[in-house]
């Protein structure tokens, strides 16, 4: 009986926090302003709101599952949810992965600073050099499709595939490198997705932190048996 009550208490606690997170995200996304006498929706007012939400849900669900101990320090929880390097484009960090790093003292060594700078520069080259150069090839063609032949359309399509990869992967590498400068290790987010032999493999290689997060927290969690009494 005591175990059943504890399970119900943890389940109610997790459900309450989940609803609060979704309500906050919904409230921000529907922020309104007046324009010519009408009230219209505007863009979300907080950058990285989706990543905030992913992190908060991960923390609550991992506590519910018993994978991580509840954190007594508000500063540590706030740092985990709002750590700035990855808020724009990931990778999405789980509580089970980062909370142990936040709780312990992190040594600052020359080797980790070198690795961080290398990853930061690699991401910068991916984003500001390669992705932007490919955008100069793809954007003019897609802006005026009727003015280009099939060869130009094919070239622009290939350039666009490269652009979105190097753009997204560049942001991720810069986030991973910045975190390493502060002594934190982030997981890899891309694993050469265009080498994939199938869509399933592509899904596992592209934005891996998001793919695995959806699998573990959205697809598996809603199953009825996971919310029943053991």
Beta strands, then each sheet from edge to edge (+ up, - down):
strand 1: 32-35
strand 2: 38-41
sheet 1: 1+ 2-
end
